[in-house]
Amino acid sequence: MKNNIKYFSIFAYLLMVVVSSCNKDWLTPKPLSIYSPENTFVDATGFKAALGASAKNIRDEFFGDGAPIITENIFSDISVEGTDDKTGPAQNLDLLIRPDAQLNSADFNRIGWYWDQEWIGVRMANTIITRLPLAKALSDAERNSFMGQAYFFRAYNYYRLTNQFGDIPCPITEITTAKVDFATVKRDVILKRMKTDLEYAVQYVPWTGDKGTVNRGACYHLLTKINLALGLFDDAIASSTALINNGAYKLMTARFGVDAAISTKNVTWDLHRPDNKSAAANTEVLMLVTDRLGSAGAFGVGTNLGTRIMRQAVPGISIGTNIVTPNGKAGAAATGGNEIDIMNLYGRGIGRCRSTPYEYKDIWDDVKDLRHDSTSGNYMFMENVRYFAPALKTADPTYYGARMQLYDSKGKLLCADTLRSWYPWPHYKLYVPDTEANPMQGGHTDWYVFRLAETYLLRAEAYVWKGDMASAAADINVVRTRAKCSPYTASQVTGIGTILDERARELYWEEPRKTELTRIAYIFANTGKSYNGKTYTANSFSTSNFMVDRILEKNIFYRTNFVTLHNDMMKISQYHVLWPIPQSAILGNTGGRINQNVGYSGAELNVPALDKIPEQ
Amino acid sequence: MKQTQKNCKKLMSSSLLMLSLFGILVASPTFVMARVSTMKTTIAQITVTGKVTDSRNTPLEGISVTVKGAKTAVITDAKGIFTISTSDNGTLVFSAVGFLTKEVAVKNNKLINVVLTEQVSSLSDVVVVGYGTQSKKDLTGAVSQIKATQLENENPRSVGDMLRGNAPGLDVGFDASTKGSNASLQIRGKGTLTASSSPLIVLDGVIYPGGLEDINPNDIATIDILKDASSAAVFGARSANGVILISTKKGKSGKPIITFNDNIGFNKLANKPHLLDGNEMLDFRAEAIWSMMGYDSTSKPGMKYRYQNPTKLPSGSISQADWMALTGATGDVTTEWLNRLRLKPVEIANYQAGKMLDWEKLIYNDNALQHDHTVSIAQRRDDYNYYLSLGYLTNEGLTVGDTYKTFRTRLNLEATAAKFLTVGMNFQFSNRDESSIPVNLSDVTRTTPWGSYYAADGVTLRTSPNDDPGNNTHPFMDQTYTDRMYQYNNFFGSLYAKGKLPFGFSYQVNFSPRYDFLMQFNHQSALNPTIAAKKGVVDRRNQTTYSWQLDNILRWNQKLDKHTIEATFLFNAEKFQSWNSTMHAENFAPNDNLSFHSVQSGTLPATIASDDQMATGDALMGRINYNYDQKYFLTATARRDGYSAFGQQNPRATFPSVAISWALNEEKFMKGTQKWLDYAKLRVSYGENGNREIGRYAALSNLSSGTYVFVTSGGAAYNGSTVASSNLSNPSLKWERNSAINSGIDYSILNGKVSGSIDYYVRTTKDLLVNRSLPTVTGFSSILVNLGEVENKGFEMSMNTVNLERKNLTWKSTISFWLNRNKINHLYGATPDYDPATGKQIGSSEKDDLTNQWFIGHSISSVYNYGIQGVWQVADAALAKSYGYKPGDMRLVDLNNDGAYTIADKQFLGETTPKYSWNLRNDFRIYKNFDFSFTLYAKIGQLSSFSEATNSLLNGGNVFYDRANFYKIPYWTPSNPINDYAGIASNVGGPVSWNVFRPSSFVRLSNASLAYNVPSQLAKKWKFDNVKFYVNIVNAHVFTNWIYFDPENKNGTSGGAPTPYNVNFGLNITL
């Protein structure tokens, strides 16, 4: 019986342990390593971090393998997809750009990436906008500034979305439930709302702040773009003038930064050095994104680190035996660290983003232009590259170290794939030293999003629309003369083409070329102004528009239906002025109808777009 | 206190009195009957003695010997000897658990020796049912049992090996890795869309949170599989996918038994396609480039010979000079040829020097060794029993350098502390070494036989053997230049005490902690040319997991007249905690010679991160087993579970079940069948179960944090923080709920010569945990919600037969057959339909989820894709072009004949799950000492993806055919216009995305084993109790039409391991 007592007491003890451990909170989830919105979006630190996430969200467009901006470039006059050894790259756009096709892959295109990432940007901004009024720990000044910055990010993403996809849904508050009943809103309606928001932002966001954050200059710049998109040219002149005249920002016209002491270089080179973009001396930058080697927030995973920009945009010098010496020997090697280390001078390009002759040849009208200058090393031509394959030392010593040539003395072509392996490139922009890859692919760097140079070109564009060619020439010349070009006279400004040429010279891999072309196409359609003697209407936007006409005019590959070595044809159609809404978005929206753009399958099910943004 | 003691005593004595009264009541009819019979008869009584042995001549103790028709009964002694008194023309009946009952006519013989045959499965087998055991006869649910002893000769290397092919309704996947424990397990089809569909594992009565690789198969005694909802319901909220209960070995009475089980095996490659060698590769390359050129032979005469070896041009074709002139080339013809084939200088040099790399030889480790050694000691005494084992396993993979090692030990200890109190512990420790780095097989097909293994220095590995670093890296690069230590240590134990209480009550408490320590240290050396620029890269991860469970079990047994009641109550609590830290460092200075031991030497700021998690749960469960007269059985359970992942709004849920069964053969009207029918039982059950296997914090909005660099106006960069929600929260998240009906029959006929079960079930799962696709406009791709309904219907049968029972040959078979039909009944509910003309709603209907490929009315595993009707042939070139394809590309079916491929042309092609499955096992015992067995299993009617038929996608990935090598499979050319394989580098994209599927039905001879038992007299002479030699072949052969690697394991080209077959030699000694 004694044992019985002992046993009962053990039992009682264990039962007590159990019962006492099961208090009321026993099943309450306890996240240990994750933050919750409720305890984070309460004070300035929390909102700064939320704005930080928004800033980081716009960075990735310029980075990584198959960087999204390549897709902007190939839907324009300046580039085509040069990958010609597999199926998938967006060359025959008729075949490959469809609502249910692969729309987010380095090997295909990044339309789906834009769609997803821009909506994430809208969502992040909406969360801040919805929660700011509820945060009691903020001063009015803080709240207004944060609100303005959140408005900037929302407007930035909607500006892109409306010029990539046209009419789209428009959520403007935080979504906390499984919302599946979106409806399409008219593009103009959305942009007007963004204009109002930015007019608020330019009152409260400070003129300057830490680089990487939003400042008033960036807000004015974006407001100018939206004013233009809405056809409000006077408003565009006013908003850009407010920025230009403020004086907080100035174009860089003198040597500065890391290479300032190298006399053979110049200000154009300096402006695009990775270390100089966010330097204290740089007064030209309005908005940039950052990516620093060794920072926890640096771009990339695995081997896809940093910009990879040299891999994307430099010609595929080392691909296969595309380049041979006049004696028929392989002229290049794909390895880094050779005696003549071409792969670590220019990076191991694959020619994915292949420039058009328009971009590397036709637009250059002034030999003094620093942006096209090969003597200082700003611009590179294939003839500047040397045959460097180590095997040549014994196999073909005559040509080892000699300059590459496209033809031999008898006129025989020495490059097996001129699409991918033979074209010039702007070294001053693409050269981003890479310490993580050998051969180099393009390392980590900050990247310009908005520069004051573009503000001048936006104002110049507004003047062009108004027919004030003299004022337009004056603004263009600010940018041109900095690059040591002779100024244009008013008569040399012939129209929107002049603006687009100057943008192509100045803003390669910075401006979202397709977004801007579509914006301009909308202006043509809405104003009825003529281009090359042709006018456009909004009703026939997807069957006849300025953007695709311009591409067919300037982009020889699409115009001539160039056929690649892989037997793929370069082809674009008028309806590509707007990208397809990814089918998954339409399918997931089971409670409503998101319209498809005309020209793509599914558009026949469209319902009229809304004239008003739904409040919920 | 004294008063209590007194009361207790009183109660005990009164219950004893009751029991003895019972005894008298039950015994008295026997007594009366016996007297009657003695009065009636005058037949001669004789005394019979004899010896009972098993088929190996080992004496059997405890065999019941009865006289048929009388109540006389004796049992055999330790030497198998019995003595019984019977009439001279009577019949003796020999029976025991685990043996077929045998009847022998006395015929006036005074000496009767009997050999009993072991039963494959017996109704009196004890089955573990969760928080208790039952005899198979008393079961009301669908339970399968696997006895580990029957698999001893097959050298199962993992728990999966034991389950595979041995239980109906259980689908065991294939894992060819050296670890071999990641084979998927699925009972009765997939009842969930996104949550885990793996069954719950229970080890020695305790829910087991660890990995199956930590359990040594040699320690396992039995495995029971609870398949129907009612039997699984005792595990309530965690049992929707069925339950697998593993019981480990215990001591046996007598002296300590020491067992050595040692085997050595060889892993060999099975079903490997041939990798092209140097010359085959050149032919292939010529064809590939020619194909990529679109077979354009019109531009110049002789163009079609352009890629052919100029030294072997067919006579009458073109001259070498003309061949050279095709490209205006001068100089060496062979160099020109290899240039045209896009070979790199290093490849050309090697070709000219005749130096070819044989990658097959380099990467494969044929005759890879496998060692498995287990020693155990076990004993049972009156007041304690123990089982202690140590096991060591090392397994080499089929690719060079792939090795897996594990050490496992187990101690099962039970002691009687007092008459009414038993305490015990089951303890398991395991260490796994997963440090080896396999060869990167996908890089093998991306390089060529004409590359060089080493760089110019002859020591360093060449970054890319054929100097094409963007496309391939040396397959041995990681293995050579990585220093890795992946060590996993874990303890799992269960401490328990069980005590008897008055009034038929008993109480048990289990405390089961599990510790898991994980170390993953990795150092990529700066000597690795691909990362030399990073000057060394180190990753370290440490994780500790501690989880515990506490079970309080109260049981009550009562037998009254013909009523037997057994009740079980459970109170359970559990907690999971894990602490995970990772760090990453690069750019080591002064050097990275200290490997991963000196993270602080990385000069770039190290990235560090931690992730700690916690979850809690509790449960209350009650179960009543009732039977009347061993004829009518009832089981009813209810379990209420709590789990913190659902803790916001639905922390708890209740899961009931009920089952009844009826032993038909006991009924009077079945008397006529007694001659042949030993046993027949009808069962019906209904139960509900839950599934909670989602992330611990899946219901919460996760605000993911990170850093982003900002720069001050002074130009100083600093890390700012970023936060953004990465998912929508769903506070109302709850369990998936499974409800299932099972009806079945268990039978045994002809004295147990044939026995088995047949089951039919319908299982419906509601409130599925689903990542519902959202329009991406929300900024989220999906939200985790409960919705929809999935149904699994199926049929299972299993049968054990004794086919032959001769003196020198017994043959037994186990056959099982099952099928499962899966269907999605509902997804998101009805949503509006709009009139395209007006935009007005015109009705509503339930839609499929095309994003996730879920279709209402179809199986989860449905293949909804474009039909492939063959390959575009040259004659159809124009038509092909109108579809965006060319001759040599796969030709899709244009279902609606509208001249274009659109989403409307997709169709249901089949399913990736089998239509039928079966197992067949045969056991032979020949000349008493030889055991031979083999197991077949089959999966019939499923499709598998076969994108390789496009000759453009290797393992689903895009391949550069002008830069790579490949496995030898057929390909289309204009002169070889086959219809089942596309041309090399065919177009696999185009206007729509699609994939090729082919049937992958197969029958696998999964095991064949032969064992020789040294006769016990001889063994004894050698001072052993038992000595056994055995040899077996695992995965001996697969019968299939599938040609690419293995129908169950297409790996081998990337990531995964190729399929092995193993030949093992083993020795089992008992002292």
Interface residues (C-beta under 8 A of the other chain):
Chain A: M1 N3 N4 I5 Y7 I10 F11 L14 L15 V17 V18 S21 C22 W26 L27 T28 P29 K30 P31 L32 S33 I34 Y35 S36 P37 T40 T45 G46 K48 A49 A50 G52 A53 S54 A55 K56 N57 R59 D85 K86 T87 G88 N92 L95 L96 R98 D100 A101 Q102 D107 F108 W115 D116 W119 I120 G121 V122 R123 M124 N126 T127 I168 P169 P171 I175 T176 T177 A178 K179 V180 F182 T208 D210 K211 G212 T213 S278 A279 A280 A281 T290 D291 R292 L293 G294 S295 A296 G297 R311 S318 G320 T321 V324 N327 G328 K329 A330 A333 A334 T335 R348 I350 A389 A391 A395 K410 K412 D434 T435 E436 A437 N438 P439 D446 L565 H566 N567 P582 Q583 S584 A585 I586 L587 G588 N589 T590 G591 G592 R593 I594 S601 E604 L605 N606 V607 P608
Chain B: M1 Q5 C8 K9 M292 M293 G294 G328 A329 T330 G331 T335 E336 N339 R342 L343 K344 P345 V346 A349 A418 F420 L421 T463 S464 D467 D468 P469 G470 A497 G499 Y507 V509 P529 T530 I531 A532 A533 K534 L550 N552 F571 A573 E586 N587 L604 P605 T607 S610 D611 D612 Q613 M614 A615 T616 G617 D618 G642 Y643 S644 A645 G647 Q648 P651 R652 R696 Y697 A699 L700 S701 N702 L703 S704 S705 G706 T707 Y708 V709 F710 V711 T712 S713 G714 G715 A717 N719 G720 S721 T722 V723 A724 S725 L728 S729 R772 S773 L774 P775 T776 V777 T778 G779 F780 S781 I783 V785 Y828 T831 P832 Y834 P836 T838 G839 K847 D849 L850 T851 G884 K886 T902 I903 S952 N958 F960 D962 R963 N987 V988 G989 G990 P991 V992 S993
